[in-house]
Amino acid sequence: MADLYEITTPPRESVIEYLEDLVERAKTGEIQGFAIAIMKGAATTANGWAGLGTNCITMVGEVEAMKVDMIRCHVDQRYDCEGHIKP
């Protein structure tokens, strides 16, 4: 019979620092709402939002801008300037 192992990953300090900064800014009132996409593991994702009020269309625009930035970042990591996949 095969052995079962729990696969765990260590916390990412950059994620913790960014979230802590956002929480502090929310506590001061600087951040009034948010939309978030979450990666829980290699194949598990989630999303959510809070506090958008009547300005949700503007936030949809921000989510679209973030989508473009994320795709460009991913493509930049995969391809060189000639369009070849990086080793």
DANOR-V968105 format. One line per field, one symbol per residue. psi: psi as a letter, one per 20 degrees, with the letter a starting at -180 (. if undefined). burial: # if it has 24 or more other ideal C-beta (glycine too) atoms within 12 Angstrom, else .. A space follows every 50 residues. Layout:
# DANOR-V968105
psi = ???
burial = ???
This chain:
# DANOR-V968105
psi = pqqpppoqqqqohhggggghghgghhhiihpirqqqppohahjprrrrrq jhcjkhhghgghggghggggggggghhhqaiijqpq.
burial = .................................##............... .....................................
